Amino acid sequence: MTKPTCNGCQEYNNLNRRAFLKGSAVSLSALMAAPAWMPRVAFAGAENSDRDVIISIYLRGGADGLTLCTPYFEDRYYALRPSISVPRPDSGDPNAGTALDDFFMLPPAMTGLLPAFDALDLCVVHACGSQDDTRSHFDAQYFMETGEPGNNGLDTGWLGRHILNSAPMDAQAVLRAASISNAIPDMLLGSPQTLPIPNPADFSLSLGGGNPEQRLLTLEALYANAAEPLKTSAENTQAVFDLLDSIDFENYVPAGSAVYPENDNLSRGLKATAALIKAEAGVEAIAMDAGSWDTHVNQGSITGFMANNMQSLADSLGAFHADVIASGDYNVTVVVMSEFGRVAWQNGSGGTDHGHGGCMFVLGNNINGGQVITQWPGLEGEDLYEGQDLDVTIDYRDVLAEIVQNRLGNNNLATVFPNYAPTFQGITTV
């Protein structure tokens, strides 16, 4: 079978540009389309405090699940990847992985997740992903985020539909969901009271020139005599700025001796998210991306491109776990996913091409952690999807649906995931 190619991965570059342009338009409409009843800033304890705040981290580019959580018990893994494999835990190699059980291990760059795994707050779901067979970044991400392989006309995201069809955790909240980016991702489309906030510590309008106060005065002047709901929507824009301005992000001190990596976008986003959660401002969902994971050339499982991405992911999540989750004081679930995995064998450039099955990470103090949950299909030729990829034996919607029902308190799964009957996998403790 011919291995898939990326055509220079121009599609991936176009995808990022398209997301930015779409998000720019959505951002303005989100600011101006808030309903007239939405109140101004009010800090109050969450009224549905037994529900979790959900944080979705997307590894865009197709992250290699066979490296993120390595099946070291599979001799076939080492045969397929002679120069990019992670050495077995008992190999004596200084770059050996760390065993999670008798079958799977974390590579050296991912050991920042071990404290969360050992505390039973982290589980890995392997041979997991979308049932759609596309190898297109754009299509795979779109189908996954809207919640339906092939997408039969859905124009909202799974997380957006959850928020739209559930009562606010705090009736006084002015911001229910946010993306730590310049654009609203597809998974949040349709969500009310949702904005893209690239940097919560410095969120301001880019109109009217001058300083942020000047720009807000410009906004007020523009919409002072506008008809409803535009006038109230503009006022509520001010309310979101007031909310973020009332939180001292710059001087936030993490708990649990947590140390967030410096000069790291994911780390900054998670640290700001921690401050936002602890402010009890009513935010229910945060979406963010973590790096680019398209590893066609010189993958770098031990050192290099992918290892750097893994180090950022693991150390940032490890710090967030110590800061927010380990104490048990805050109900939070973090879900890490990617649009697809990589081909089981390495290519001639020391990388891996677009594949099918991968893995997901789920982190939280209500997660059935300390285990790798899988229905392992195997890596022999007859076991591989289309003769080349790790097969998908657990649909990613099984994982998300269980979280939506058991941790986010929404039983309306037929709306959140239309045309799909999920099978819970025992991800959550409740």
N, C-alpha and C positions, 0 to 999 in steps of 0.2 A: 504494500500500500504506500502511496506517495505521502510523505510527511507534509503537514500543512505549513504554509509560509505566511509571513506577515506583510509581504510587499513593502518592506522597509518600515513597517509599523506606522505608515502615514495615517492609517485609519485611527490609530490611537491618538496621534497629534490632532487630527481633525475632531475627534471626539471631545478632547479637552476644550478646543476652541468653541465647538457647538454648545457645550454645556455652559461655558461662560456667557456666550451671547444670549442663550435662552434664559439663563439665570438673571441676567441684567434686566430683561423685560419682566420676568416674574417678580423680581425684587421690587420694582416700582409698583406693579399691580398689587403686591402683597401689602405694601405700605399704605396704599390708598383705598384698599377694598375691605378693611376691617369694619365689622358691623357697628352701627351707631351706639349700641348698648355697651360696647366694651369700655370698662371703667378705667380711670387713671390708676397710677401705681398705688398699690396697697400691699404691704408685706403682711402676710398672714400664714399661719401654719397650714399645711396641706390638709384639706378636708377628707381626702381619701388616702391617708398616709400609709395604708397597708399596700398600696400599689407602688410598683417600682418606677423610677425614672429609667428610661431606656436610652442607651448610647449605642449607636450603630457606627462601626468603623469599617469602611470599605477599602479593601486592598485592590485598587484599580490596576488593570493590566494583566490579570490572570496569575495569581500567586501559586507557586509550586507546592502543593500540599504534601508531596512526597519528601520535601526538604523541611518544611515547617514542622511536621511531626513525622519522623522517619520510621518506616517499618523495618527495623534492623533484623528482625527474625526471617525476613525474606531474602534468601540467597539470590533470588532472581533480581532483586533491586540492585545488588552490587554488580551483577552481570550486565545489566542494562545501563549502568552509569559508572563505568570504570574510573573516570577521572573527576567526577563531581559529586560522588557519594560521600556521606558522612560516616566516619569509622564507627564500628560497633563499640558499645560501652566497655566491653571486655577485651578490646583489641590491644590495649596498652599504648595506643596512639595518643599523643598530646592533644589532638583535635577530636578525640572521641566524643560521641554524644552522651547524654545523661539519660539513663533508662527511666521511663515512667511506669513500666510494667515489663512483663516478659516478651513483649512484642514491639512496643513503640518507644521512641526516645526523642528528646529535644536536641537539636544541634547546639554547639557551644554558644552561638549568638542569641539563642532563645532562652538561656538559663535564667534570665531575669523574671521569668514566669514561674519558676520552681516554688518560691514561697507561697504563691496563690494556689498552685496545684497541691502542695503538701498540706495547706490549710483547708483543703476540700472546697475551695471557692472557684476552681477553674476546671472545666472539662473540655475535651477536644472531641469533636464529632467528625469521624473520618469516613472516606469514600462517600462524601456528601456533596450535594450541589444541585444544579438545575437539570431537569430531564430533557431540556431542549438541546439539540445536537449542534447548534451553531458554534462556529469558531470565530465569530466576529465580536470584537470588544463591544462595539456600540449595541448590537442586537442583544448580546448576552446580558449586558448590564441593564438595558431597558426592560427586557423580559423579567429579569430577576427582581428589579426594583418595583415594577408595576405588579408583580406577584402572579404572573401567569405566563408560562412558556408559550412562545408564539404570539402572545398578546392578541386577544380577539376584540380589540377596540377599547381597552381600558386606557383612560387618560389621567388616572390618579395612581398614587403609589400605595403600597401596602401599609406603610406607617402613616401616611396621610389619611387613609380610610379609617384606620384605627382611631386616630385622634378625632376625626370628624364625627365618628359614631360612638363616642364615649364622653361622659360628663367630665368637665375639667377637674383636675385634682384640687385646684384652688379656684373658686368662683371669681375671685378678685384678680386673677392673673391677667396680665396684659400680653404675655408672651408664653405660649404653650409649647412651642417647638422652635428650634433654630438649627441652622447648619453653620459650622465653623468654616466658612468658605465665602466666595463671592457669588455663589449661585445656590439656588434651592435644588437639591438632587431629586431625581425622579421618585425616589421612595417617599418623599414628603409632599409631593404634589397633591393638592386637595385639602391639605391640613389648614385649619383656621389658625389665626394669630401666630403666624410662622414667618420668620425672616432669615435671610442669610446675614451672618454677622462674622466677617473675616477675623476681627480682633475685638473681643468683648471689652478689652481694656481701653480701646480707642475707637469707638464706633461713632461715626459722625456723618453728616450729610455732605455731599460734594456739589453743593449748589450755592450761589450767592457770593462766593469768595470769602476771604477773611477767615476768622476763627470759627469754631463750632457754634458759639453763641450767636454770632452774626448770621450764620447759615440758618439757625433755627428761627431767628427773627424774620428772615426772608420767607421761610416756610409759613410762618404765622400770617405774614402780610399777604402772601399769595392766596391763602385759603380762608382768610377771616370772613369774607362775605360769600363764600362758596355755599352751594346748596348741600343738604345732607344726601348721602352719607359722607361726602368728601370732607366737609368741615370737621366733623367728629373724627374721621379717619386721620386727618392731619394732626389733630390734637392728640390722638393716641400714638402717633409717631413720636411726639414729644414725650409721652408717657414711657415708651420703650427706652428712649435716651435717658430719662430720669432714673429708670430702673437700673440700667447698666452703670450710670454715673454714681449711683448710691453704693455700689459695691467696690471696695478698694482692691481691685485686681492686682495692682502693682505691688502692694504690700501684703498680699495674701501669704500666710505661713502654713504650709502643709502639716498635717498631723502625722503621727506614727513614724516620725523621723524619715519621712518620704523625701527622696531627692529626685526631682524631675530633671531629665537630661537638658542641658543648655543648648541653645541654638538649634532647636528641633521643633518643627511645626506641629507634629502630633503631640509632643510633650506640652507645648504651650497651649494647644487646644484642650487637652485633658486637664491641665492645671486650672485654666479658666473655667472649665466645666465644673471642677470640684468646688471652686469658689461660688459659682452660680447655684449649685445644688445646696450648699451649706447656707446660702442666704435665704433658702425656703421661699423663693420668688414664684413658685408655681410652674416652673418649666418642667415639662414631662418627657421631652425627647430631644436628643442632640444627635446630629449626624455629622460625620467628618470622614475625610479620606486620609489614608496613610501611605504615602509614597507611590512610586510607579514600579510595578512588579513584572514587567514584560521582559523576560530573561532569555532572549534568543541567543545572545552572544556572551561568552565569559560569565556564566551565571554567578559564580563565586559563592558556593555554599559555605565555605569556611572563612575566607577573606574575600573582600571585593563587594560587588554591587548588591547581591542579594543578602549577604551577611550584614552589610550596613543597614539595609532595610529591616532585617530581622532584629538587629540590636536596638534600633529605634523603637520598633513595635514592642518588644519584650520589656525593655527598660522603662518605657513610658507607661505601659499597662501595669508593670510591677509597682511603679511609684503611685499610680492611681489606686491600686489595690491597698497599699499601705496607708494611703492618705484617707480614703473614703470608705472602702469596703471592709477592711479587716476589723474595724471596731464594731461593726454590726449596727451602727447608729443610723445608717442611711440605707434605704431600700433602693438598690441600683442593680441593673443588669446591663452588661456590656456584651455586644455581639460583634464578632469579627468575621467577615465573609469576603469572598472574591467571586468574579463572574464565572471563572472556570479554573481548572488546574492546568498542568502541563503534560505533554507526552511522556510516557513512562521511560523512554530511552533518551539519552543525551544525543544532541546533533553534532555535526562536524565542527561546529564553532564553540564547543564547550558550553552550550546552553541547552535549553529545552523549548520546544514549540508549543503552540496552543493545543490544549488538551480538553479534558472533560471533567472527571471527578477531582475533588480537592478535599479540603477540610475546613471546618469552622471552629472558632474558639468562643466559649461562652463563660463569662466571668461575673460573679455576683455572690452575695451572702445568702441567696436563696436558690443556689445552683447545686445540683448533685455532682459535686466536683471530685477531683482526685482520680479521674478515670478517663480512658479513651473509649467513647461509645462508637461502635462500628458494627457493620455486617460485612466483614472484609471479603472482597471478591477474589483477591489474589492477583498476581502479576504475571502468571504464565500466559503464553500466547492466546490460549482459548478463553482465558478469563478477562482479557483486556477488551475494553469497549472499542469496537471497530478495529480490533487487532493491535491497538497502539496506546490506549489510555486507561488509566484507573477508572473503573466503572462507578456510576452513581448508584448506590444501594439505599441511601437515605436522602429523601428529598429535602432541600433546605427549608421548604415551607413547613415540614414537620417540626423542625426546630423553632422557627419563628412563631408558628401557631401555638405551640405549647407555651411559649413565653407570653404571647399576647393574652391567652386565656388565664394561665395560672399566675403570672406575675403582673400583668397590666390590667387584669380584671375585666377583660372584654370577651364575652362568650359568643359574640356575633361573628364567628369565624367565616361563615358563608359570605359575608360582606367584605371582610378583610382579605380573604383568599377565595375569590369566586371560582366555581367549577373545580374545587379540589376538596377532598375529604382527608384531612391530615391524620397521620398515625403518630401519636406521642411516643417519644423515645426515652422518657425518664430523665430529661435534662434538668427539670426543676425539682426541688424538694417538696413543693406544695402544688 
